[in-house]
Amino acid sequence: MKKLTLLCLLLFFGCEMHEQENIVQGETEARVVNLSLLEELTTAIVQNDVSYVIEKLSVGSFEINVPNKEGELILNKAVENKRLIIGYYLIKGGANPDSEDDEGESARMLAELSDQTEAWEAIFDLAPLKEDVANAAIFNLLTDSKPETEEKFIPSVDTYLNQLGAHIDGRNGGNFTYLMEASSRRLLGMVKLFCLHPDIDPNVKVERGRGRRKQTFTALSLSKNFPEIQEELIKCGAVE
């Protein structure tokens, strides 16, 4: 009786293991190796084209943890180029920070040697960054943005704000909020993005100087020469 029970258990677990092998094999077969696409993604990483990376990761199923034609892993490339947001989406897309390239280096190894070690460890775990790191990153993106190029930066700002720990009331060295900075730079798309946040305060005031030289700045006052920005701010709740 004991032998019969043991035999049944062996047969059961043998069938379970065989079924799991078939599932894994099926998943592996479903993910094709597309070296041309990996090359395109490598270029997008260097150019910090977040939208392109998000688009390609959202369509089709391709193997992301294989080296490209130069023997590089695209997650490693993201670490080398300090592309935290792209790294975040690569991890969400199945990138493994412990996979090794043709030189035997992994993204985790490269991160440990960088000046962003702590931030990358958070990215690898899909966890929020430290608030000050995320806030500083948003202001850097606002500084790099222009009205004609801001669309390129909006996905990164959105991810820092809604996924990686930045807060809508973050301030820069001049005590301006994101909204104030975007308004002063005529970044309409950014203003719309920030105004979508339920906790936004469009009437934050920053005072400079003393006595007669005292000035008060708001998002509205900083956008006085940009009617389209002012219109959006009023929709957002800003008042004179």
C-alpha positions as CSV (number, residue, x, y, z in Angstrom):
1,M,0.0,0.0,0.0
2,K,2.8,2.4,0.9
3,K,4.6,1.5,-2.4
4,L,1.4,2.3,-4.3
5,T,1.0,5.6,-2.5
6,L,4.6,6.6,-3.2
7,L,4.2,5.6,-6.9
8,C,1.1,7.8,-7.2
9,L,2.9,10.8,-5.6
10,L,5.9,10.4,-8.0
11,L,3.6,10.2,-10.9
12,F,1.7,13.3,-9.7
13,F,4.8,15.4,-9.2
14,G,6.3,14.2,-12.4
15,C,3.3,15.4,-14.3
16,E,3.3,18.7,-12.5
17,M,7.0,19.3,-13.3
18,H,6.4,18.3,-16.9
19,E,3.5,20.8,-17.1
20,Q,5.7,23.6,-15.6
21,E,8.5,22.8,-18.1
22,N,6.0,23.1,-20.9
23,I,4.8,26.5,-19.6
24,V,8.3,27.9,-19.3
25,Q,9.2,26.5,-22.7
26,G,6.1,28.1,-24.1
27,E,7.0,31.5,-22.6
28,T,10.5,31.3,-23.8
29,E,9.4,30.5,-27.3
30,A,6.9,33.4,-27.2
31,R,9.7,35.8,-26.6
32,V,11.7,36.2,-29.8
33,V,15.2,37.5,-30.1
34,N,15.1,40.7,-32.2
35,L,18.6,42.2,-32.5
36,S,17.4,45.0,-34.8
37,L,14.9,46.1,-32.2
38,L,17.6,45.9,-29.5
39,E,19.8,48.2,-31.6
40,E,16.9,50.7,-31.9
41,L,16.3,50.6,-28.2
42,T,20.0,51.1,-27.5
43,T,19.9,54.2,-29.6
44,A,16.7,55.4,-27.9
45,I,18.4,54.9,-24.5
46,V,21.4,57.0,-25.5
47,Q,19.1,59.7,-26.8
48,N,16.9,59.4,-23.7
49,D,13.8,58.8,-25.9
50,V,11.5,57.6,-23.1
51,S,8.3,57.6,-25.3
52,Y,10.0,55.3,-27.9
53,V,11.1,52.8,-25.3
54,I,7.6,52.7,-23.7
55,E,6.0,52.2,-27.1
56,K,8.3,49.3,-28.1
57,L,7.9,47.6,-24.7
58,S,4.2,47.8,-24.9
59,V,3.9,46.0,-28.3
60,G,5.1,42.5,-29.1
61,S,7.0,40.0,-27.0
62,F,10.8,40.0,-27.4
63,E,13.6,38.8,-25.3
64,I,15.1,41.7,-23.4
65,N,17.8,40.0,-21.5
66,V,20.1,39.1,-24.4
67,P,23.1,41.1,-25.6
68,N,22.7,43.3,-28.7
69,K,25.1,43.1,-31.6
70,E,27.8,44.9,-29.6
71,G,27.4,42.4,-26.7
72,E,25.7,44.9,-24.5
73,L,22.5,44.5,-22.5
74,I,20.1,47.4,-22.9
75,L,19.5,47.6,-19.1
76,N,23.3,48.0,-18.7
77,K,23.2,50.7,-21.3
78,A,20.5,52.5,-19.3
79,V,22.6,52.4,-16.1
80,E,25.7,53.6,-18.0
81,N,23.8,56.6,-19.4
82,K,22.0,57.4,-16.1
83,R,18.5,56.8,-17.6
84,L,16.6,56.0,-14.5
85,I,13.1,56.3,-16.1
86,I,14.0,54.1,-19.0
87,G,15.5,51.6,-16.6
88,Y,12.2,51.7,-14.6
89,Y,10.3,50.7,-17.8
90,L,12.9,48.1,-18.8
91,I,12.5,46.4,-15.4
92,K,8.7,46.5,-15.7
93,G,9.2,44.9,-19.1
94,G,11.1,42.0,-17.7
95,A,14.7,43.2,-17.7
96,N,16.8,41.3,-15.1
97,P,19.4,43.5,-13.3
98,D,21.5,40.4,-12.6
99,S,21.8,39.2,-16.3
100,E,25.3,39.5,-17.6
101,D,26.5,40.9,-20.9
102,D,29.3,39.5,-23.1
103,E,31.9,41.1,-20.7
104,G,30.3,39.4,-17.7
105,E,28.9,42.6,-16.3
106,S,25.4,43.1,-15.0
107,A,23.3,46.2,-14.5
108,R,23.5,45.7,-10.7
109,M,27.3,45.6,-10.9
110,L,27.4,48.8,-12.9
111,A,25.0,50.5,-10.6
112,E,27.2,49.7,-7.6
113,L,30.1,51.5,-9.3
114,S,28.0,54.6,-10.3
115,D,27.0,57.7,-8.3
116,Q,23.3,56.6,-8.5
117,T,23.7,53.3,-6.6
118,E,20.8,53.9,-4.2
119,A,18.5,55.2,-6.9
120,W,19.2,52.2,-9.2
121,E,18.5,49.8,-6.3
122,A,15.1,51.4,-5.9
123,I,14.5,51.1,-9.7
124,F,15.5,47.5,-9.7
125,D,12.9,46.8,-7.1
126,L,10.3,49.1,-8.8
127,A,10.2,51.1,-5.6
128,P,9.9,54.9,-5.0
129,L,13.1,57.0,-5.0
130,K,14.0,59.3,-2.2
131,E,11.7,62.3,-2.4
132,D,14.6,64.8,-2.8
133,V,16.1,62.7,-5.7
134,A,12.8,62.5,-7.5
135,N,12.1,66.2,-7.0
136,A,15.5,67.3,-8.2
137,A,15.1,65.1,-11.3
138,I,11.8,66.9,-12.2
139,F,13.4,70.3,-12.0
140,N,16.3,69.2,-14.1
141,L,13.8,68.0,-16.7
142,L,11.9,71.3,-16.6
143,T,15.2,73.1,-17.1
144,D,16.0,71.0,-20.1
145,S,12.5,71.5,-21.6
146,K,11.5,74.1,-24.2
147,P,7.9,74.7,-25.5
148,E,8.9,73.0,-28.8
149,T,10.6,70.0,-27.1
150,E,8.6,69.5,-23.8
151,E,6.6,66.6,-25.2
152,K,9.8,64.5,-25.1
153,F,10.2,65.1,-21.3
154,I,6.6,64.8,-20.2
155,P,6.6,60.9,-19.8
156,S,9.6,61.2,-17.5
157,V,8.1,63.9,-15.3
158,D,4.8,62.0,-15.2
159,T,6.7,58.8,-14.0
160,Y,8.7,60.6,-11.4
161,L,5.6,62.3,-10.1
162,N,3.2,59.3,-10.1
163,Q,5.4,56.3,-9.8
164,L,8.7,57.2,-8.2
165,G,8.1,59.3,-5.2
166,A,8.2,63.0,-6.3
167,H,5.6,65.2,-4.6
168,I,3.6,67.9,-6.3
169,D,4.7,70.5,-3.8
170,G,8.4,69.9,-4.5
171,R,10.5,73.1,-4.5
172,N,13.7,74.2,-6.2
173,G,16.5,76.4,-4.7
174,G,14.4,79.5,-5.4
175,N,11.4,78.0,-3.5
176,F,9.4,77.8,-6.8
177,T,7.0,74.8,-7.3
178,Y,7.0,72.7,-10.4
179,L,3.9,74.5,-11.6
180,M,5.6,77.9,-11.1
181,E,8.7,76.8,-12.9
182,A,6.7,75.3,-15.8
183,S,4.6,78.5,-16.1
184,S,7.6,80.7,-16.2
185,R,9.1,78.6,-19.0
186,R,5.9,78.6,-21.1
187,L,5.6,74.8,-20.8
188,L,1.9,74.3,-21.5
189,G,2.0,70.5,-21.6
190,M,3.8,70.4,-18.2
191,V,1.3,72.9,-16.7
192,K,-1.6,70.6,-17.8
193,L,0.2,67.6,-16.4
194,F,0.7,69.2,-13.0
195,C,-2.8,70.5,-12.9
196,L,-4.1,66.9,-13.2
197,H,-2.7,66.2,-9.7
198,P,-5.5,66.3,-7.1
199,D,-3.3,68.0,-4.5
200,I,-2.0,70.8,-6.7
201,D,-2.0,74.3,-5.2
202,P,-1.9,76.8,-8.1
203,N,-1.8,79.8,-5.8
204,V,1.5,79.2,-4.0
205,K,3.2,82.6,-3.3
206,V,6.9,83.2,-3.1
207,E,8.2,86.5,-1.7
208,R,11.5,88.1,-2.6
209,G,13.1,91.3,-1.4
210,R,12.1,93.7,1.4
211,G,10.2,96.9,1.8
212,R,9.5,98.6,-1.5
213,R,11.6,96.0,-3.4
214,K,9.4,93.2,-2.1
215,Q,7.9,91.1,-4.8
216,T,5.4,88.3,-4.7
217,F,5.5,85.6,-7.3
218,T,2.8,83.1,-8.3
219,A,2.4,80.8,-11.2
220,L,0.0,83.4,-12.7
221,S,2.4,86.3,-12.3
222,L,5.3,84.3,-13.8
223,S,3.2,83.6,-16.9
224,K,1.8,87.1,-17.4
225,N,3.2,87.2,-21.0
226,F,1.8,83.8,-21.9
227,P,-2.0,83.9,-22.3
228,E,-2.4,80.2,-23.1
229,I,-0.6,79.3,-19.8
230,Q,-2.7,81.8,-17.8
231,E,-5.9,80.3,-19.3
232,E,-4.8,76.8,-18.2
233,L,-3.8,78.1,-14.7
234,I,-7.2,79.7,-14.2
235,K,-8.9,76.4,-15.2
236,C,-6.6,74.8,-12.6
237,G,-7.9,77.2,-9.9
238,A,-5.4,80.0,-10.0
239,V,-6.7,83.4,-9.0
240,E,-5.3,87.0,-9.2
